[in-house]
Amino acid sequence: MGADNQSRGLHVPAASGPSRKRVLILGGGFAGVYAALHLERQLGRRDDVEVTLVSRDNYFLFTPMLHEVAASDLNPSAIVISLRKLLPHLSFVEGDLTGLDLHARTATVAHGGLDGHSHTLSYDCAVLAMGSETNFFGKPGPRDHALTMKTLGDAMLLRNCLIDRLEEADADCLTEGGKRPVVTFVVVGGGFAGVETAGAINDFIHGALPYYPNIQHHNVRVLLVHGGREVLPELGEDLGAYTHRKLIEHGIEVRTGIHVQDVTEAGVVLPDGTRVPTKTVVWTAGVTPPSLLASLPCEKERGRIKVNARMEVPGFPGVWALGDCASVPDLTNEGRPCPPTAQHALRQGQVVARNVCSALKGRPGKAFRYKMLGQLAAIGRRAGVARILGLKFSGTVAWVLWRTLYLAKLPRLETKVRVALGWTLDLLFRKDVVQFIGPRELDQLTLPALPLSSHQQVRQVQGLQPQARH
């Protein structure tokens, strides 16, 4: 078995001695990676402790800049960094977490898709940082016919889809003055992801139109549908109303107070029965905890693992949970659950790392206490909105703040340089309209290795009929 693993290029942690403690970090997002970073720094190269990070991807994705990849402002490689490069002194296993036994202290990790295999990893201490999944609210339509914006693949697929729609529309010669479904783009959800995605789509499409002479600006329709009273409710009504006005000024149609009834192959169905014909829907209407959590015997709060102030899972010593998959009490806000934001996740990772080190020494950990500094959003056309330390910013000033602060938060100098160069080129040149993967290449992909939903999604996004899996 060991020789087979080596031939496949997989890294499986070596067997540890009886006195060696194993720390397992499950999840490669902000919470898991920052916990790993600080454990690496605090433990150094101790021989009595082995830290292993398990992630479905072999890179860390800086998700706040995901919409900029979809808008062709940044290359996909600019906002990712290899986990092996970022954490050179830790063990790493790439794979999907398919099982977790808190009583036996084991985790099951699968590699290689349908024809792969699994490993069972034991642990003395476990850090659960499994993140979240897109919430489709039990509707099969959005799951089968909409794109999402959570992964690097999502952003690249959306960018590819936008270019494909432009190519199709230009060939159809949209010169009659009316809007067509092929150049109608619908974003569902008016939170940070939805607003930034809608602004990115609008910027990319209109920035690319000089290369498509048969498409006029008035042919294009970008629609943002939000179930709440105002977009960006996290920033307050005033900044939400400002964002609403600016999006309309930018040419984006905004409809609030509307919950999408369904998404079909032909378009979006609204509660009153109105149908919006479109071939491109992006679903950013919320997130939900990973389905694996439902099988765990620990206490939950709205599907998330309920933990104490030290992020320990009650009843399971040596297990911590943090990030989007955990309900962490916010001691600065009357004990309400911390919001699922990157700034909370990375700071929770720092505290968990200290608490794990304390537990290894037989000492109690410290409670997590963090007061949010603020939140920012880019809304397109080099404009933004921000609330920082109680101060409100909007327009170009907020956009500059957004770029400055997030550039500073990027890990490693090389990542900062790549992003800064990408932004500079974006200011100097027009949008790049090259498709990374075309329909012919998609036909040649090893589709049986993809999950069924991804298989269907790729086919539908490219305007191809789904095919049965062999």
C-alpha positions as CSV (number, residue, x, y, z in Angstrom):
1,M,0.0,0.0,0.0
2,G,2.8,2.4,0.9
3,A,4.6,1.8,-2.4
4,D,1.3,2.4,-4.3
5,N,0.8,5.7,-2.5
6,Q,4.4,6.8,-3.4
7,S,3.8,5.9,-7.1
8,R,0.7,8.1,-7.1
9,G,2.7,11.0,-5.7
10,L,0.6,11.3,-2.6
11,H,2.0,12.3,0.7
12,V,0.8,10.2,3.6
13,P,2.2,11.0,7.1
14,A,4.7,8.5,8.4
15,A,3.8,6.4,11.3
16,S,4.5,8.2,14.5
17,G,6.1,6.8,17.7
18,P,4.2,6.3,20.9
19,S,5.3,9.6,22.4
20,R,4.6,11.6,19.2
21,K,1.5,13.8,19.2
22,R,-0.5,14.1,16.0
23,V,-2.4,17.4,15.2
24,L,-4.8,17.2,12.3
25,I,-6.1,20.3,10.7
26,L,-9.1,19.6,8.5
27,G,-9.7,22.4,6.0
28,G,-7.5,24.7,3.8
29,G,-9.4,28.0,4.0
30,F,-8.6,31.0,6.1
31,A,-9.3,29.3,9.4
32,G,-7.4,26.1,8.7
33,V,-4.4,27.7,7.0
34,Y,-3.9,30.4,9.6
35,A,-4.1,27.8,12.3
36,A,-1.4,25.8,10.5
37,L,0.8,28.9,9.9
38,H,0.8,29.8,13.6
39,L,1.3,26.2,14.7
40,E,4.3,25.9,12.4
41,R,5.7,29.1,13.9
42,Q,5.1,28.1,17.5
43,L,6.1,24.5,17.4
44,G,9.0,25.0,15.1
45,R,10.5,21.6,14.1
46,R,9.7,19.7,17.3
47,D,10.1,16.0,16.8
48,D,7.5,15.1,19.4
49,V,4.6,16.8,17.4
50,E,3.5,16.2,13.9
51,V,1.0,18.7,12.3
52,T,-0.9,17.6,9.2
53,L,-3.1,19.8,7.1
54,V,-5.9,18.1,5.0
55,S,-7.4,20.1,2.2
56,R,-9.3,19.3,-1.0
57,D,-7.0,21.7,-2.9
58,N,-3.2,21.9,-2.8
59,Y,-3.4,25.7,-2.6
60,F,-4.7,28.5,-0.4
61,L,-7.3,30.7,-2.2
62,F,-7.6,34.4,-1.3
63,T,-11.4,34.4,-1.7
64,P,-12.0,38.2,-1.3
65,M,-10.4,38.7,-4.7
66,L,-12.3,35.9,-6.4
67,H,-14.6,38.2,-8.4
68,E,-11.5,39.9,-9.9
69,V,-10.5,36.7,-11.6
70,A,-14.0,36.4,-13.1
71,A,-13.7,40.1,-14.3
72,S,-10.2,39.4,-15.8
73,D,-8.6,42.0,-13.5
74,L,-6.3,39.3,-12.2
75,N,-4.9,36.0,-13.5
76,P,-6.1,33.0,-11.5
77,S,-2.6,32.2,-10.3
78,A,-2.3,35.6,-8.7
79,I,-4.6,34.9,-5.8
80,V,-3.5,31.3,-5.0
81,I,-0.4,30.0,-3.3
82,S,0.8,26.5,-2.9
83,L,0.2,25.0,0.6
84,R,3.4,23.1,0.4
85,K,5.3,26.3,-0.3
86,L,3.3,28.2,2.4
87,L,3.8,25.5,5.0
88,P,7.1,23.8,4.2
89,H,7.6,22.2,7.7
90,L,4.1,20.7,8.0
91,S,2.7,17.5,6.5
92,F,0.0,17.9,3.8
93,V,-2.6,15.6,2.4
94,E,-4.7,16.6,-0.5
95,G,-8.2,15.0,-0.6
96,D,-11.8,15.1,0.3
97,L,-12.8,14.5,3.9
98,T,-15.4,11.8,3.7
99,G,-15.6,10.6,7.3
100,L,-14.8,11.8,10.8
101,D,-15.1,9.7,14.0
102,L,-14.7,11.9,17.0
103,H,-14.8,8.9,19.4
104,A,-12.2,6.9,17.6
105,R,-10.2,10.0,16.8
106,T,-9.9,9.2,13.1
107,A,-10.6,11.0,9.8
108,T,-11.1,9.4,6.4
109,V,-9.7,11.2,3.4
110,A,-10.4,10.2,-0.2
111,H,-8.1,10.8,-3.2
112,G,-8.5,10.5,-7.0
113,G,-12.3,10.8,-7.6
114,L,-14.4,7.8,-8.5
115,D,-11.4,5.5,-9.2
116,G,-9.4,6.7,-6.2
117,H,-8.8,5.3,-2.7
118,S,-9.1,6.4,0.9
119,H,-6.8,6.8,4.0
120,T,-7.7,6.8,7.6
121,L,-5.7,9.3,9.6
122,S,-5.6,9.1,13.4
123,Y,-5.1,12.2,15.6
124,D,-4.5,13.3,19.2
125,C,-5.7,16.8,18.5
126,A,-8.1,17.9,15.7
127,V,-8.9,21.3,14.3
128,L,-12.1,21.3,12.4
129,A,-12.1,24.1,9.8
130,M,-14.2,22.6,7.0
131,G,-15.7,25.9,5.8
132,S,-19.1,26.0,4.2
133,E,-21.0,25.1,1.1
134,T,-23.3,27.1,-1.2
135,N,-26.9,27.1,0.1
136,F,-29.4,26.2,-2.6
137,F,-32.3,26.0,0.0
138,G,-33.2,22.6,-1.2
139,K,-34.0,23.7,-4.7
140,P,-32.7,21.4,-7.4
141,G,-33.1,24.1,-10.1
142,P,-30.3,26.4,-8.9
143,R,-28.1,23.4,-8.1
144,D,-28.4,22.1,-11.7
145,H,-28.6,25.4,-13.7
146,A,-26.7,28.1,-11.9
147,L,-23.0,28.9,-11.4
148,T,-21.6,29.5,-7.9
149,M,-18.8,31.8,-6.7
150,K,-16.8,29.9,-4.0
151,T,-13.9,28.3,-5.7
152,L,-11.2,29.3,-8.1
153,G,-12.8,27.0,-10.6
154,D,-16.1,28.8,-10.2
155,A,-14.5,32.1,-11.1
156,M,-12.6,30.7,-14.1
157,L,-15.8,29.0,-15.3
158,L,-17.8,32.2,-15.0
159,R,-15.2,34.2,-16.9
160,N,-15.2,31.5,-19.6
161,C,-19.0,31.6,-19.7
162,L,-19.1,35.4,-20.1
163,I,-16.7,35.2,-23.1
164,D,-18.7,32.4,-24.6
165,R,-21.9,34.4,-24.3
166,L,-20.3,37.4,-26.0
167,E,-19.0,35.2,-28.9
168,E,-22.4,33.7,-29.3
169,A,-24.2,37.0,-29.2
170,D,-21.8,38.7,-31.6
171,A,-22.4,35.9,-34.1
172,D,-26.2,36.4,-33.7
173,C,-25.8,40.1,-34.7
174,L,-27.7,41.8,-31.9
175,T,-28.4,45.0,-33.9
176,E,-32.2,45.2,-33.4
177,G,-31.9,47.2,-30.2
178,G,-33.6,44.5,-27.9
179,K,-32.0,42.5,-25.1
180,R,-31.6,38.8,-25.7
181,P,-31.3,35.9,-23.1
182,V,-27.7,35.2,-24.3
183,V,-26.5,38.6,-23.0
184,T,-28.7,38.7,-19.9
185,F,-26.8,37.9,-16.7
186,V,-28.6,37.3,-13.4
187,V,-26.9,37.3,-10.0
188,V,-29.0,36.0,-7.1
189,G,-28.0,37.3,-3.7
190,G,-27.2,40.9,-2.6
191,G,-24.5,40.2,0.0
192,F,-20.8,40.8,-0.5
193,A,-20.3,38.0,-3.0
194,G,-23.4,38.9,-5.0
195,V,-22.8,42.6,-5.2
196,E,-19.1,42.2,-6.1
197,T,-19.9,39.5,-8.7
198,A,-22.6,41.6,-10.3
199,G,-20.2,44.6,-10.5
200,A,-17.4,42.4,-11.9
201,I,-19.7,40.9,-14.6
202,N,-20.9,44.4,-15.6
203,D,-17.4,45.8,-15.8
204,F,-16.1,42.8,-17.8
205,I,-18.9,42.7,-20.3
206,H,-18.9,46.4,-21.0
207,G,-15.1,46.5,-21.0
208,A,-15.0,43.7,-23.6
209,L,-17.7,45.1,-26.0
210,P,-15.2,47.1,-28.1
211,Y,-14.1,43.7,-29.4
212,Y,-17.6,42.7,-30.3
213,P,-19.0,45.1,-32.9
214,N,-22.4,43.4,-33.3
215,I,-23.3,43.9,-29.6
216,Q,-24.4,47.3,-28.3
217,H,-24.2,48.4,-24.7
218,H,-28.0,48.7,-24.5
219,N,-28.3,45.0,-25.6
220,V,-26.7,43.8,-22.3
221,R,-28.7,43.3,-19.2
222,V,-27.2,42.6,-15.8
223,L,-29.7,41.9,-13.1
224,L,-29.1,41.5,-9.3
225,V,-31.9,39.9,-7.3
226,H,-31.9,40.1,-3.5
227,G,-34.4,38.8,-1.0
228,G,-33.7,41.5,1.6
229,R,-34.9,45.1,1.8
230,E,-31.5,46.5,0.8
231,V,-28.2,45.1,-0.6
232,L,-25.2,44.7,1.6
233,P,-27.2,44.7,4.8
234,E,-24.0,44.0,6.8
235,L,-22.9,47.6,6.1
236,G,-26.1,49.3,7.2
237,E,-29.0,50.9,5.4
238,D,-27.1,54.0,4.3
239,L,-24.2,52.3,2.6
240,G,-26.6,49.7,1.3
241,A,-28.8,52.4,-0.3
242,Y,-25.7,54.1,-1.7
243,T,-24.6,50.8,-3.2
244,H,-28.0,50.4,-4.7
245,R,-27.9,53.8,-6.4
246,K,-24.4,53.3,-7.7
247,L,-25.2,49.9,-9.2
248,I,-28.1,51.4,-11.1
249,E,-25.9,54.2,-12.3
250,H,-23.5,51.6,-13.6
251,G,-26.3,50.0,-15.6
252,I,-27.1,47.1,-13.3
253,E,-30.8,46.4,-12.7
254,V,-31.4,45.8,-8.9
255,R,-34.5,44.2,-7.5
256,T,-34.8,43.8,-3.8
257,G,-37.4,42.1,-1.6
258,I,-37.6,39.2,-4.1
259,H,-36.8,35.6,-3.4
260,V,-36.1,33.7,-6.6
261,Q,-38.7,30.9,-7.0
262,D,-36.7,28.7,-9.3
263,V,-33.9,28.5,-11.9
264,T,-34.5,26.6,-15.1
265,E,-32.6,26.0,-18.2
266,A,-34.5,28.8,-19.8
267,G,-34.0,31.4,-17.0
268,V,-35.0,32.6,-13.6
269,V,-38.6,32.3,-12.2
270,L,-39.7,35.0,-9.8
271,P,-42.4,34.6,-7.1
272,D,-45.1,36.3,-9.2
273,G,-44.5,33.9,-12.0
274,T,-42.4,36.3,-14.1
275,R,-39.6,34.6,-16.0
276,V,-36.3,36.3,-16.8
277,P,-34.9,34.6,-19.9
278,T,-31.2,34.0,-19.4
279,K,-28.5,31.5,-20.1
280,T,-26.3,32.7,-17.2
281,V,-27.3,32.7,-13.5
282,V,-24.8,33.1,-10.7
283,W,-26.1,31.9,-7.3
284,T,-24.6,33.7,-4.3
285,A,-27.7,33.6,-2.0
286,G,-25.9,32.2,1.0
287,V,-23.9,29.4,2.5
288,T,-24.6,26.4,4.7
289,P,-22.4,24.2,6.9
290,P,-20.9,21.1,5.2
291,S,-23.2,18.1,5.0
292,L,-20.6,15.9,6.9
293,L,-21.3,17.9,10.1
294,A,-24.8,16.4,10.4
295,S,-23.3,13.0,11.2
296,L,-21.1,14.2,14.0
297,P,-22.4,13.4,17.6
298,C,-21.6,16.9,18.9
299,E,-24.0,19.7,19.6
300,K,-25.0,22.0,16.7
301,E,-26.4,25.5,16.3
302,R,-28.1,26.0,13.0
303,G,-26.1,23.2,11.6
304,R,-22.7,24.6,12.8
305,I,-20.7,22.9,15.5
306,K,-21.3,24.6,18.8
307,V,-18.1,25.4,20.7
308,N,-17.2,27.3,23.9
309,A,-15.3,30.5,24.0
310,R,-11.9,28.7,23.6
311,M,-13.4,27.0,20.4
312,E,-13.3,23.6,22.1
313,V,-16.0,21.1,21.1
314,P,-17.7,20.1,24.4
315,G,-17.5,16.5,25.2
316,F,-14.6,15.8,22.9
317,P,-11.3,16.8,24.5
318,G,-8.6,17.8,22.0
319,V,-11.0,18.8,19.3
320,W,-11.5,22.5,18.3
321,A,-13.8,23.9,15.6
322,L,-13.6,27.3,14.0
323,G,-14.5,29.3,10.9
324,D,-17.7,28.9,8.9
325,C,-18.3,25.4,10.1
326,A,-18.4,26.5,13.8
327,S,-20.7,28.6,16.0
328,V,-18.1,30.6,17.9
329,P,-19.5,32.9,20.6
330,D,-18.6,36.5,20.1
331,L,-17.6,37.8,23.5
332,T,-17.6,41.4,22.2
333,N,-21.3,41.1,21.1
334,E,-23.2,39.5,24.0
335,G,-22.1,36.0,23.0
336,R,-23.9,35.9,19.7
337,P,-22.2,33.7,17.0
338,C,-19.3,35.3,15.2
339,P,-20.1,36.2,11.6
340,P,-18.6,33.9,8.9
341,T,-16.0,36.4,7.7
342,A,-12.4,35.9,6.7
343,Q,-11.1,38.4,9.3
344,H,-12.8,36.3,12.1
345,A,-11.6,33.0,10.6
346,L,-7.9,34.0,10.4
347,R,-7.9,35.4,13.9
348,Q,-9.7,32.3,15.2
349,G,-6.9,30.3,13.6
350,Q,-4.3,32.2,15.5
351,V,-6.1,31.6,18.8
352,V,-6.7,27.9,18.2
353,A,-3.0,27.5,17.4
354,R,-2.1,28.9,20.7
355,N,-4.7,26.8,22.5
356,V,-3.5,23.6,20.8
357,C,0.1,24.4,22.0
358,S,-1.3,25.0,25.5
359,A,-3.1,21.7,25.4
360,L,0.0,19.9,24.4
361,K,1.7,21.3,27.5
362,G,-1.3,20.4,29.7
363,R,-2.4,24.1,30.1
364,P,-5.8,25.6,29.6
365,G,-6.4,27.7,26.5
366,K,-7.6,31.3,26.1
367,A,-11.0,32.5,25.0
368,F,-11.4,34.0,21.6
369,R,-12.2,37.7,21.7
370,Y,-12.1,39.9,18.6
371,K,-14.0,43.1,17.7
372,M,-14.6,43.5,14.0
373,L,-12.6,46.4,12.5
374,G,-14.9,46.9,9.6
375,Q,-16.0,45.5,6.2
376,L,-15.4,46.6,2.6
377,A,-16.9,45.8,-0.8
378,A,-15.9,46.7,-4.4
379,I,-19.0,47.5,-6.4
380,G,-17.5,48.0,-9.9
381,R,-16.3,50.9,-12.0
382,R,-13.5,51.6,-9.4
383,A,-16.0,52.3,-6.7
384,G,-16.5,50.7,-3.3
385,V,-18.2,51.0,0.1
386,A,-16.6,50.5,3.5
387,R,-17.2,50.8,7.2
388,I,-14.0,50.9,9.1
389,L,-13.8,51.6,12.9
390,G,-17.2,53.2,12.7
391,L,-16.2,55.5,9.8
392,K,-18.0,55.2,6.5
393,F,-16.4,55.5,3.1
394,S,-17.8,55.3,-0.4
395,G,-16.8,55.8,-4.0
396,T,-13.2,55.8,-5.2
397,V,-11.8,56.3,-1.7
398,A,-13.4,53.1,-0.5
399,W,-12.2,51.2,-3.6
400,V,-8.6,52.4,-2.9
401,L,-9.0,51.3,0.7
402,W,-10.4,47.9,-0.4
403,R,-7.4,47.3,-2.7
404,T,-4.8,48.6,-0.1
405,L,-6.1,46.6,2.8
406,Y,-6.6,43.3,1.0
407,L,-3.2,43.7,-0.7
408,A,-1.6,44.0,2.7
409,K,-3.5,40.9,4.0
410,L,-2.2,38.7,1.2
411,P,0.2,36.0,2.5
412,R,3.8,36.1,1.2
413,L,5.6,38.9,-0.8
414,E,5.4,37.0,-4.1
415,T,1.6,37.0,-4.0
416,K,1.4,40.7,-3.2
417,V,3.8,41.4,-6.2
418,R,1.7,39.3,-8.6
419,V,-1.5,41.0,-7.6
420,A,0.0,44.5,-7.7
421,L,1.4,43.8,-11.2
422,G,-2.0,42.4,-12.3
423,W,-3.8,45.6,-11.1
424,T,-1.3,47.8,-12.8
425,L,-1.7,46.0,-16.1
426,D,-5.5,46.2,-15.7
427,L,-5.2,50.0,-15.4
428,L,-3.1,50.3,-18.5
429,F,-4.8,47.8,-20.9
430,R,-8.3,46.6,-21.9
431,K,-9.9,43.4,-20.8
432,D,-8.5,40.1,-21.9
433,V,-11.2,38.1,-23.7
434,V,-9.2,34.9,-24.2
435,Q,-11.1,31.7,-23.2
436,F,-8.9,29.4,-21.1
437,I,-11.0,26.4,-21.8
438,G,-13.3,26.1,-24.9
439,P,-16.2,23.7,-25.6
440,R,-13.9,21.3,-27.5
441,E,-11.5,21.1,-24.6
442,L,-14.4,20.5,-22.2
443,D,-15.6,17.6,-24.4
444,Q,-12.1,16.0,-24.0
445,L,-12.0,16.3,-20.2
446,T,-12.2,13.1,-18.2
447,L,-15.8,13.8,-17.1
448,P,-16.4,10.6,-15.1
449,A,-13.8,12.0,-12.6
450,L,-16.1,15.0,-11.9
451,P,-19.0,14.9,-9.5
452,L,-22.3,14.7,-11.3
453,S,-23.4,18.2,-10.5
454,S,-20.1,19.6,-11.8
455,H,-20.5,17.5,-15.0
456,Q,-23.9,18.9,-15.6
457,Q,-22.9,22.4,-14.7
458,V,-20.0,22.5,-17.2
459,R,-22.2,21.2,-20.0
460,Q,-25.0,23.6,-19.3
461,V,-22.7,26.6,-19.0
462,Q,-21.2,25.9,-22.4
463,G,-24.7,25.4,-23.9
464,L,-24.2,21.7,-24.4
465,Q,-26.6,18.9,-23.5
466,P,-25.7,16.9,-20.4
467,Q,-24.6,13.4,-21.2
468,A,-25.0,10.3,-19.1
469,R,-21.9,9.3,-17.1
470,H,-20.3,6.0,-18.2
